[in-house]
């Protein structure tokens, strides 16, 4: 089957019921998307599919043909950090870092959907679990990125 991942068409020969996470990690060797809980609760495996943040650990790959899939690997395509990644570093969000790829994907889609989010918007969009508890830093980084994007007159990109 053919999948569109990070703007490129890839052909994979897997069972249609295989979760996208395992296609990414085991078949395509894209290990930025992490396995966390395996039951679509923690968000470490979050990707963006046609503009919606989804948990790839429970998403059958057969349901994704002709859909646009974005993973954390798209963030370094240009070799530079995005505004959101820079804010993440400046606010020292990562501790262990395990949840960060999923958090960045959720935050990216949030800022695409709502360029000037409020606390309620962040609460609704950021449902990922951070075992280190850096939620206040995550919120601060989202606000910083939103401010910088607004000042520059740009929309958020993963790259």
Residue frames as a rotation matrix with the C-alpha (Angstrom) as fourth column:
UNK 1
0.580 0.814 0.000 0.00
0.814 -0.580 0.000 0.00
0.000 0.000 -1.000 0.00
UNK 2
-0.325 -0.646 0.690 1.07
0.618 -0.698 -0.362 3.57
0.716 0.309 0.626 -0.61
UNK 3
0.475 0.374 -0.797 1.24
0.855 -0.411 0.316 6.11
-0.209 -0.831 -0.515 2.20
UNK 4
0.310 -0.373 0.875 2.00
0.286 -0.840 -0.460 9.82
0.907 0.393 -0.153 2.07
UNK 5
0.649 -0.203 -0.733 4.37
0.752 0.025 0.659 10.50
-0.116 -0.979 0.169 4.95
UNK 6
0.133 -0.576 -0.806 5.96
0.323 -0.744 0.585 13.91
-0.937 -0.338 0.087 5.44
UNK 7
0.352 0.154 -0.923 5.09
-0.621 -0.699 -0.353 14.85
-0.700 0.698 -0.151 1.87
UNK 8
-0.568 -0.604 -0.559 6.62
-0.823 0.398 0.406 11.76
-0.023 0.691 -0.723 0.25
UNK 9
0.624 0.743 -0.242 4.85
-0.760 0.649 0.030 8.71
0.179 0.165 0.970 -1.11
UNK 10
-0.579 -0.759 0.297 6.19
-0.802 0.596 -0.042 5.47
-0.145 -0.262 -0.954 0.37
UNK 11
0.274 0.608 -0.745 5.20
-0.659 0.683 0.315 1.94
0.701 0.405 0.588 -0.54
UNK 12
-0.561 -0.404 0.722 4.92
-0.813 0.434 -0.388 -0.59
-0.157 -0.805 -0.572 2.28
UNK 13
-0.125 0.487 -0.864 3.92
-0.362 0.789 0.497 -4.22
0.924 0.375 0.078 2.21
UNK 14
-0.973 -0.095 0.213 2.27
-0.229 0.229 -0.946 -4.86
0.041 -0.969 -0.245 5.56
UNK 15
-0.478 0.861 -0.175 -1.02
0.867 0.495 0.066 -6.15
0.143 -0.120 -0.982 6.91
UNK 16
-0.217 0.476 0.852 -3.71
0.201 -0.833 0.516 -3.46
0.955 0.283 0.085 6.77
UNK 17
0.786 0.579 -0.215 -4.38
0.280 -0.024 0.960 -3.98
0.551 -0.815 -0.181 10.47
UNK 18
-0.073 -0.892 -0.446 -0.79
0.959 0.060 -0.277 -3.17
0.274 -0.448 0.851 11.48
UNK 19
0.694 0.304 -0.653 -0.68
0.549 -0.810 0.207 0.00
-0.466 -0.502 -0.729 13.60
UNK 20
0.868 -0.330 0.372 0.93
0.077 -0.649 -0.757 2.99
0.491 0.685 -0.538 11.91
UNK 21
0.679 -0.633 0.371 3.44
-0.681 -0.356 0.640 3.24
-0.273 -0.688 -0.673 14.77
UNK 22
0.304 -0.573 0.761 4.99
0.059 0.809 0.585 -0.11
-0.951 -0.133 0.279 13.86
UNK 23
0.722 -0.072 0.688 5.05
0.692 0.070 -0.719 0.73
0.003 0.995 0.100 10.16
UNK 24
0.863 -0.396 0.313 6.90
-0.335 -0.913 -0.232 3.95
0.378 0.095 -0.921 10.96
UNK 25
0.452 -0.708 0.542 9.36
-0.799 -0.052 0.599 2.41
-0.396 -0.704 -0.589 13.40
UNK 26
0.134 -0.393 0.910 9.90
-0.091 0.909 0.406 -1.15
-0.987 -0.137 0.086 12.13
UNK 27
0.500 0.127 0.856 9.28
0.756 0.419 -0.504 -0.90
-0.423 0.899 0.113 8.39
UNK 28
0.768 -0.131 0.628 10.42
0.360 -0.722 -0.591 2.66
0.530 0.680 -0.507 7.61
UNK 29
-0.025 -0.837 -0.546 12.96
0.966 0.120 -0.229 3.03
0.257 -0.534 0.806 10.45
UNK 30
-0.195 0.099 0.976 11.49
-0.063 -0.994 0.088 6.39
0.979 -0.044 0.200 11.49
UNK 31
-0.194 0.016 -0.981 12.07
0.802 0.578 -0.149 6.15
0.565 -0.816 -0.125 15.23
UNK 32
-0.875 -0.109 0.472 11.13
-0.091 -0.920 -0.382 9.70
0.475 -0.377 0.795 16.25
UNK 33
0.133 0.969 0.208 7.56
-0.745 -0.041 0.665 8.62
0.653 -0.244 0.717 16.98
UNK 34
-0.770 -0.565 0.297 7.72
-0.588 0.448 -0.673 6.77
0.247 -0.693 -0.678 20.29
UNK 35
-0.026 0.693 -0.721 5.90
0.222 0.707 0.672 3.79
0.975 -0.143 -0.172 21.76
UNK 36
-0.547 -0.106 0.831 4.53
-0.691 -0.502 -0.519 4.71
0.472 -0.858 0.201 25.15
UNK 37
-0.401 0.497 0.769 1.49
-0.722 0.345 -0.600 2.81
-0.563 -0.796 0.221 26.37
UNK 38
-1.000 -0.008 -0.006 0.15
-0.010 0.742 0.671 0.96
0.000 0.671 -0.742 23.34
UNK 39
-0.359 0.932 -0.043 -3.46
0.912 0.341 -0.230 1.86
-0.199 -0.122 -0.972 24.17
UNK 40
-0.227 0.221 0.949 -3.67
0.625 -0.713 0.316 5.39
0.747 0.665 0.023 22.70
UNK 41
0.706 0.517 -0.485 -3.63
0.691 -0.352 0.631 7.10
0.156 -0.780 -0.606 26.09
UNK 42
0.254 -0.683 -0.685 -0.22
0.697 -0.362 0.619 8.70
-0.671 -0.635 0.384 26.62
UNK 43
0.948 0.228 -0.221 0.36
0.020 -0.736 -0.676 10.44
-0.317 0.637 -0.702 23.27
UNK 44
0.050 -0.997 -0.063 4.04
-0.217 -0.072 0.973 9.60
-0.975 -0.035 -0.220 22.83
UNK 45
-0.512 -0.199 0.836 3.09
0.619 0.589 0.519 8.13
-0.596 0.783 -0.178 19.45
UNK 46
0.407 0.801 -0.438 1.16
0.270 -0.564 -0.780 11.18
-0.872 0.200 -0.446 18.23
UNK 47
-0.772 -0.459 0.440 1.27
0.568 -0.185 0.802 12.07
-0.287 0.869 0.403 14.54
UNK 48
-0.304 0.686 -0.661 -0.83
-0.428 -0.718 -0.548 14.44
-0.851 0.116 0.512 12.46
UNK 49
-0.714 0.192 0.673 -3.17
0.613 0.637 0.468 12.85
-0.339 0.747 -0.572 9.90
UNK 50
-0.291 0.581 0.760 -4.98
0.711 -0.400 0.578 15.25
0.640 0.708 -0.297 7.60
UNK 51
-0.380 0.040 0.924 -4.77
-0.244 -0.968 -0.058 18.00
0.892 -0.248 0.378 10.20
UNK 52
0.717 0.617 0.324 -5.84
-0.510 0.148 0.847 15.91
0.474 -0.773 0.421 13.18
UNK 53
-0.400 -0.829 0.390 -3.53
-0.889 0.248 -0.385 14.73
0.222 -0.501 -0.836 15.96
UNK 54
0.715 0.620 -0.323 -3.86
-0.554 0.784 0.280 10.96
0.426 -0.021 0.904 16.24
UNK 55
0.200 -0.591 0.781 -2.29
-0.746 0.425 0.513 8.19
-0.635 -0.685 -0.356 18.29
UNK 56
0.043 -0.255 -0.966 -0.39
-0.944 0.307 -0.124 6.01
0.328 0.917 -0.227 15.85
UNK 57
-0.840 -0.427 0.334 -0.17
-0.527 0.790 -0.314 2.99
-0.130 -0.440 -0.889 18.18
UNK 58
-0.444 0.755 0.483 -3.83
0.219 0.614 -0.759 2.16
-0.869 -0.231 -0.438 17.59
UNK 59
0.250 0.481 -0.841 -4.29
-0.651 -0.559 -0.513 3.47
-0.717 0.675 0.173 14.06
UNK 60
0.310 -0.119 0.943 -4.54
0.450 0.893 -0.035 0.70
-0.838 0.435 0.331 11.44
UNK 61
-0.583 -0.679 -0.446 -2.34
-0.072 -0.503 0.861 1.59
-0.809 0.534 0.245 8.50
UNK 62
-0.679 0.366 0.636 -4.94
0.728 0.447 0.520 0.29
-0.094 0.816 -0.570 6.05
UNK 63
0.405 0.895 -0.188 -7.21
0.874 -0.439 -0.209 3.20
-0.269 -0.080 -0.960 6.92
UNK 64
0.268 -0.409 -0.872 -4.60
0.182 -0.867 0.463 5.80
-0.946 -0.283 -0.158 5.94
UNK 65
-0.412 -0.399 0.819 -4.22
0.865 0.111 0.489 5.47
-0.286 0.910 0.300 2.18
UNK 66
-0.103 0.279 0.955 -4.56
0.694 -0.667 0.270 8.86
0.712 0.691 -0.125 0.42
UNK 67
0.922 0.342 -0.180 -4.16
0.362 -0.599 0.714 10.71
0.136 -0.724 -0.677 3.72
UNK 68
0.283 -0.826 0.487 -1.41
-0.180 -0.544 -0.820 13.17
0.942 0.145 -0.303 4.63
UNK 69
0.829 -0.090 -0.552 0.63
0.530 0.437 0.726 11.82
0.176 -0.895 0.410 7.55
UNK 70
0.352 -0.746 0.565 3.12
-0.398 -0.666 -0.631 14.06
0.847 -0.003 -0.531 9.34
UNK 71
0.667 -0.250 -0.702 5.61
0.676 0.600 0.428 12.74
0.314 -0.760 0.569 11.85
UNK 72
0.794 -0.430 -0.429 8.21
0.070 -0.637 0.767 14.43
-0.604 -0.639 -0.476 14.02
UNK 73
-0.078 -0.878 0.472 10.82
0.755 0.257 0.603 13.61
-0.651 0.404 0.643 11.36
UNK 74
0.355 0.252 0.900 9.35
0.850 -0.488 -0.199 16.32
0.389 0.836 -0.387 9.18
UNK 75
0.945 0.076 -0.317 10.56
0.243 -0.812 0.530 18.88
-0.217 -0.578 -0.786 11.73
UNK 76
0.191 -0.946 -0.263 14.20
-0.060 -0.279 0.959 18.63
-0.980 -0.167 -0.109 10.70
UNK 77
0.569 0.102 0.816 13.64
0.729 0.396 -0.558 18.41
-0.380 0.912 0.151 6.95
UNK 78
0.870 -0.221 0.441 15.16
0.110 -0.786 -0.609 21.85
0.481 0.578 -0.659 6.40
UNK 79
0.036 -0.932 -0.362 17.98
0.728 0.272 -0.629 21.28
0.684 -0.241 0.688 8.88
UNK 80
-0.777 -0.225 0.588 16.86
-0.180 -0.815 -0.550 24.10
0.603 -0.534 0.593 11.19
UNK 81
-0.777 0.502 -0.380 14.64
0.583 0.350 -0.733 24.23
-0.235 -0.791 -0.564 14.23
UNK 82
-0.062 0.843 0.534 11.06
0.640 -0.377 0.669 25.45
0.766 0.383 -0.517 14.00
UNK 83
-0.300 0.058 0.952 9.87
-0.482 -0.870 -0.099 28.37
0.823 -0.489 0.289 16.12
UNK 84
0.740 0.647 0.183 8.08
-0.512 0.365 0.778 25.86
0.436 -0.669 0.601 18.35
UNK 85
0.618 -0.595 -0.514 11.22
0.621 0.770 -0.144 23.73
0.481 -0.230 0.846 18.80
UNK 86
-0.396 -0.771 0.499 13.24
0.265 -0.616 -0.742 26.84
0.879 -0.162 0.449 19.65
UNK 87
0.060 0.517 0.854 10.64
-0.754 -0.537 0.378 27.82
0.654 -0.667 0.357 22.27
UNK 88
0.887 0.251 -0.388 10.72
-0.018 0.858 0.513 24.25
0.461 -0.448 0.766 23.63
UNK 89
0.116 -0.940 -0.321 14.47
0.770 0.289 -0.568 24.52
0.627 -0.181 0.758 24.16
UNK 90
-0.461 -0.306 0.833 14.38
-0.099 -0.915 -0.391 28.07
0.882 -0.263 0.392 25.52
UNK 91
0.253 0.659 0.708 11.74
-0.846 -0.205 0.493 27.12
0.470 -0.723 0.506 28.12
UNK 92
-0.717 -0.685 0.127 13.66
-0.671 0.631 -0.389 23.92
0.187 -0.364 -0.912 28.92
UNK 93
0.312 0.950 0.006 10.62
-0.939 0.307 0.156 21.72
0.146 -0.054 0.988 28.35
UNK 94
0.527 -0.020 -0.850 12.29
-0.196 0.970 -0.144 18.32
0.827 0.242 0.507 27.87
UNK 95
0.314 -0.508 0.802 13.57
-0.892 0.132 0.432 16.42
-0.325 -0.851 -0.412 30.84
UNK 96
-0.101 -0.339 0.935 13.66
0.023 0.939 0.343 12.74
-0.995 0.056 -0.087 29.92
UNK 97
-0.562 -0.140 -0.815 12.37
-0.680 -0.482 0.552 13.76
-0.470 0.865 0.176 26.49
UNK 98
-0.861 0.144 0.488 10.43
0.282 0.933 0.222 10.59
-0.423 0.329 -0.844 25.76
UNK 99
0.064 0.994 0.092 7.05
0.762 0.011 -0.647 12.27
-0.644 0.112 -0.757 25.25
UNK 100
-0.265 -0.217 -0.940 8.43
-0.016 -0.973 0.229 15.28
-0.964 0.076 0.254 23.42
UNK 101
-0.996 -0.075 0.049 7.89
0.048 0.014 0.999 14.19
-0.076 0.997 -0.010 19.82
UNK 102
-0.340 0.940 0.019 4.21
0.886 0.313 0.342 13.59
0.315 0.133 -0.940 20.53
UNK 103
0.121 0.333 -0.935 3.95
0.694 -0.702 -0.161 16.81
-0.710 -0.629 -0.315 22.51
UNK 104
-0.659 -0.450 -0.602 5.51
-0.087 -0.750 0.656 18.80
-0.747 0.484 0.456 19.67
UNK 105
-0.876 0.404 0.263 3.11
0.392 0.280 0.876 17.26
0.280 0.871 -0.404 17.16
UNK 106
0.034 0.936 -0.352 0.11
0.999 -0.019 0.046 18.16
0.037 -0.353 -0.935 19.33
UNK 107
0.016 -0.100 -0.995 1.43
0.420 -0.902 0.098 21.69
-0.907 -0.419 0.028 19.93
UNK 108
-0.925 -0.377 -0.058 2.10
0.079 -0.338 0.938 22.18
-0.373 0.863 0.342 16.22
UNK 109
-0.549 0.787 0.282 -1.46
0.675 0.219 0.705 21.29
0.493 0.577 -0.651 15.29
UNK 110
0.163 0.582 -0.797 -2.80
0.911 -0.399 -0.105 23.45
-0.379 -0.709 -0.595 18.12
UNK 111
-0.294 -0.363 -0.884 -0.96
0.128 -0.932 0.340 26.50
-0.947 -0.013 0.321 16.79
UNK 112
-0.976 0.059 0.209 -2.10
0.208 -0.015 0.978 25.75
0.061 0.998 0.003 13.23
UNK 113
-0.229 0.973 -0.028 -5.71
0.850 0.214 0.481 25.57
0.474 0.086 -0.876 14.38
UNK 114
0.861 0.474 -0.184 -5.55
0.492 -0.683 0.540 28.37
0.131 -0.555 -0.821 16.97
UNK 115
0.165 -0.893 0.420 -2.64
0.496 -0.292 -0.818 30.78
0.852 0.343 0.394 16.37
UNK 116
-0.528 -0.278 0.802 -3.29
-0.490 -0.672 -0.555 32.65
0.693 -0.687 0.219 19.65
UNK 117
-0.061 0.554 -0.830 -4.38
0.399 0.776 0.489 29.92
0.915 -0.302 -0.269 22.07
UNK 118
0.157 0.182 0.971 -5.74
-0.827 -0.513 0.230 30.53
0.540 -0.839 0.070 25.55
UNK 119
-0.638 -0.414 0.649 -5.30
-0.741 0.557 -0.374 28.25
-0.207 -0.720 -0.662 28.55
UNK 120
0.216 0.820 0.531 -8.55
-0.496 0.560 -0.663 26.44
-0.841 -0.120 0.528 27.71
UNK 121
0.761 0.020 -0.648 -7.34
-0.635 0.226 -0.739 25.76
0.132 0.974 0.185 24.16
UNK 122
-0.288 -0.945 -0.158 -4.04
-0.806 0.328 -0.493 24.38
0.518 -0.015 -0.855 25.41
UNK 123
-0.471 0.178 0.864 -5.81
-0.672 0.563 -0.482 22.22
-0.572 -0.807 -0.146 27.99
UNK 124
0.583 0.801 0.138 -8.10
-0.475 0.473 -0.742 20.78
-0.659 0.367 0.656 25.32
UNK 125
0.748 -0.289 -0.598 -5.36
-0.571 0.178 -0.801 20.15
0.338 0.941 -0.032 22.74
UNK 126
-0.272 -0.960 -0.066 -2.50
-0.717 0.248 -0.652 18.93
0.642 -0.130 -0.756 24.91
UNK 127
0.709 0.637 0.304 -3.82
-0.691 0.540 0.480 15.61
0.141 -0.550 0.823 26.15
UNK 128
0.301 -0.705 -0.643 -0.44
-0.009 0.672 -0.741 13.89
0.954 0.229 0.196 26.05
UNK 129
0.991 0.002 -0.132 1.06
0.130 0.155 0.979 12.62
0.023 -0.988 0.154 29.28
UNK 130
0.196 -0.961 0.197 4.45
-0.346 -0.256 -0.903 13.85
0.917 0.109 -0.383 30.49
UNK 131
0.587 0.022 -0.809 5.78
0.585 0.680 0.443 11.65
0.560 -0.733 0.386 33.27
UNK 132
-0.502 -0.840 -0.204 8.28
0.793 -0.354 -0.496 14.34
0.344 -0.411 0.844 34.22
UNK 133
0.269 0.768 -0.582 5.46
0.917 -0.388 -0.088 16.84
-0.293 -0.510 -0.809 34.74
UNK 134
-0.744 -0.632 -0.218 6.77
0.528 -0.755 0.389 19.69
-0.410 0.174 0.895 32.61
UNK 135
0.048 0.889 0.456 3.25
0.999 -0.048 -0.011 20.94
0.012 0.456 -0.890 31.82
UNK 136
0.650 0.173 -0.740 3.93
0.333 -0.940 0.073 24.52
-0.683 -0.294 -0.669 32.95
UNK 137
-0.371 -0.858 -0.356 6.98
-0.122 -0.335 0.934 24.68
-0.921 0.390 0.020 30.69
UNK 138
-0.597 0.256 0.760 4.99
0.772 0.440 0.458 23.20
-0.218 0.861 -0.460 27.80
UNK 139
0.513 0.856 -0.057 2.35
0.832 -0.513 -0.209 25.90
-0.209 0.060 -0.976 28.23
UNK 140
0.408 -0.441 -0.799 5.03
-0.017 -0.879 0.477 28.62
-0.913 -0.181 -0.366 28.43
UNK 141
-0.676 -0.707 0.206 6.71
0.148 0.143 0.979 27.31
-0.721 0.692 0.008 25.25
UNK 142
-0.206 0.694 0.690 3.42
0.976 0.194 0.097 27.27
-0.067 0.693 -0.718 23.37
UNK 143
0.750 0.487 -0.448 2.71
0.503 -0.860 -0.092 30.87
-0.430 -0.156 -0.889 24.38
UNK 144
0.012 -0.838 -0.545 6.24
-0.126 -0.542 0.831 31.93
-0.992 0.058 -0.112 23.44
UNK 145
-0.741 -0.271 0.615 6.01
0.503 0.382 0.775 30.26
-0.445 0.884 -0.147 20.02
UNK 146
0.211 0.909 0.360 2.58
0.974 -0.164 -0.157 31.78
-0.084 0.384 -0.920 19.39
UNK 147
0.655 -0.030 -0.755 3.91
0.182 -0.964 0.196 35.23
-0.733 -0.265 -0.626 20.27
UNK 148
-0.370 -0.901 -0.225 6.95
-0.112 -0.198 0.974 34.88
-0.922 0.385 -0.027 18.01
UNK 149
-0.570 0.237 0.787 4.88
0.785 0.439 0.436 33.55
-0.242 0.867 -0.436 15.13
UNK 150
0.560 0.826 -0.067 2.43
0.792 -0.558 -0.250 36.44
-0.244 0.087 -0.966 15.48
UNK 151
0.388 -0.500 -0.774 5.28
-0.059 -0.852 0.520 38.98
-0.920 -0.156 -0.360 15.55
UNK 152
-0.688 -0.724 0.051 6.74
-0.060 0.127 0.990 37.47
-0.723 0.678 -0.131 12.42
UNK 153
0.002 0.798 -0.603 3.35
-0.883 -0.282 -0.376 37.19
-0.469 0.533 0.704 10.73
UNK 154
-0.618 -0.327 -0.715 3.89
-0.649 0.725 0.229 33.49
0.444 0.606 -0.660 10.12
UNK 155
0.666 0.746 0.023 1.97
-0.677 0.591 0.439 30.31
0.313 -0.308 0.898 10.66
UNK 156
0.157 -0.593 0.790 3.48
-0.685 0.510 0.520 27.42
-0.711 -0.623 -0.326 12.60
UNK 157
0.543 -0.059 -0.838 5.26
-0.678 0.558 -0.478 24.79
0.496 0.828 0.263 10.55
UNK 158
0.831 -0.392 0.394 6.91
0.036 0.746 0.665 21.54
-0.555 -0.539 0.634 11.34
UNK 159
-0.100 -0.772 -0.627 9.09
-0.696 -0.396 0.599 22.21
-0.711 0.496 -0.498 8.25
